[in-house]
Amino acid sequence: MSVDRSSWQPGVRVVVRRRLAEGGFSDVLGDVVESTDAHVVVRTRRGDVTVPAGEIALGKRVPPAPMPRPRRDR
């Protein structure tokens, strides 16, 4: 199954479900840094994640992250 990544330009927020070598899946959520025919690089909260095209099971654009809530003083 091929995922249409043509609209995945840098700055677009996406979620990518990738196949893991040991079996199963893992989700990568964040902003696209780079998207080529060979891979996509997603900037997550933990850093940049490169997902090879062959590991992408599903993927789609998602809305921007919600604004952080203000801290409440107790």
C-alpha positions in Angstrom: 0.0 0.0 0.0 1.4 3.4 -1.0 0.7 6.5 1.0 0.2 9.8 -0.9 2.9 12.1 0.6 2.6 14.8 -2.1 1.0 17.3 0.3 3.6 16.7 3.0 5.6 19.9 2.7 8.0 21.1 5.4 6.0 22.5 8.4 2.9 20.3 7.8 1.9 18.3 10.9 1.5 14.6 10.2 1.1 11.3 11.9 3.0 8.3 10.4 2.4 4.7 11.3 5.6 2.8 10.6 6.2 -1.0 10.5 8.8 -2.1 13.0 11.4 -4.7 12.0 10.6 -6.9 15.1 6.9 -6.8 14.1 4.1 -4.4 15.1 3.8 -0.7 14.4 4.8 2.6 16.0 3.4 6.1 15.4 5.4 9.2 14.7 3.6 12.5 15.3 5.1 15.9 14.4 6.0 18.4 11.8 7.6 17.4 8.4 11.1 18.6 8.1 11.8 16.8 4.8 9.8 14.5 2.5 11.4 12.6 -0.4 10.6 9.5 -2.4 13.0 7.6 -0.1 12.0 8.8 3.3 10.2 11.4 5.5 11.8 13.3 8.4 9.4 14.3 11.1 10.3 16.6 14.0 8.7 15.2 17.2 8.9 16.4 20.7 11.8 14.1 21.2 13.8 15.1 18.1 13.9 14.3 14.4 12.8 10.9 13.2 13.6 9.6 9.8 11.1 7.0 8.5 12.1 5.1 5.3 9.4 5.0 2.7 9.3 1.2 2.9 8.3 1.3 6.6 5.4 3.7 6.1 2.1 1.7 6.6 -0.2 4.7 6.9 0.1 8.5 7.2 -2.0 11.6 7.1 -2.0 15.3 7.8 -3.3 16.3 11.2 -4.4 19.6 12.8 -1.8 21.8 14.5 -0.9 21.0 18.1 -3.2 22.7 20.7 -1.8 25.7 22.5 -0.3 24.9 25.9 -2.6 25.5 28.8 -1.6 28.3 31.2 -0.2 27.2 34.5 -2.5 27.4 37.5 -1.0 28.6 40.7 -2.2 26.7 43.8 
